[in-house]
């Protein structure tokens, strides 16, 4: 199994210029297939020649079609953002010169996110993806958050779009590469230069990062992680909610396009009827705490972000 260290450092190098990216990856066949889908673009080559008799109308039609495909591609890029349990908790509304993002409250996670904090953070992540993709396609994006306290949607982000010179930032190609797994690190310490690179990548407007690399500090964090996990897994509502978003088989993961693929956590791919029953046998506070302890102890350190 591929360890996460090379990808974490690669992400840091990419994000140093424009902070905000974190990445980790595994190497299962289904993850490779999913990554290929994420990399595929909805923008097709539309340079086929047309007859000379109605060039003007054809050009206008092609321009409108291209504009539509660009807007769809911006939405596709936005949907590659992270969300709690990968719920894809957003809806997109395309207008002529703007795209609005609203929360999909049918995809809430009331047990793990009772105040919808993570849901709205996910909307911000989708917005950032869209902003990066827009610039790469020659559009300047200007997001505006409208809280709409009395609105049925619970708030929306309206992203105005204006034509500008195309310019792909280092974060744009990373949109399709970003993944999260619970794989192990390789237990190797980082150099001072690597730590400095990570610290630079994690520092931005109103955000700073604290890197904990000494064993006592790491063990102190581990104690909190174990206590929190034990408390959380003692909540039947949390376990039921998590189970509902786990995609136990590759077919289920690709068919739904959302949720948490079981193999990304190092578990075997199984049919849902079997996986949901097996989960109760193997997904226990003790087994999860042991896994977290192993993963934290074989990490080079812990990054704590402060905002």
Secondary structure, DSSP 8 states (H G I E B T S, - for coil): ---SHHHHHHHHHHHTTS----------HHHHHHHHHHH--S---------GGGHHHHHHHHHHHHHHHHHHHHHHHHTTS--GGG---EEEEE-SSEEEEEE-GGG--TTT-TTSHHHHHHHHHHHHHHHHHHHHTTEEEEEEEE--TTSTTS-EEEEEEEE------TTTTTTTT--------------HHHHHHHHHHT-BTTBEEEEE-SHHHHHHHHHHHHHHHHHHHT-HHHHHHHHHHEE-SHHHHHHH--SEEGGGGT-----HHHHHHHHHHH--HHHHHHHHHHHHHTSS-EEEEE-
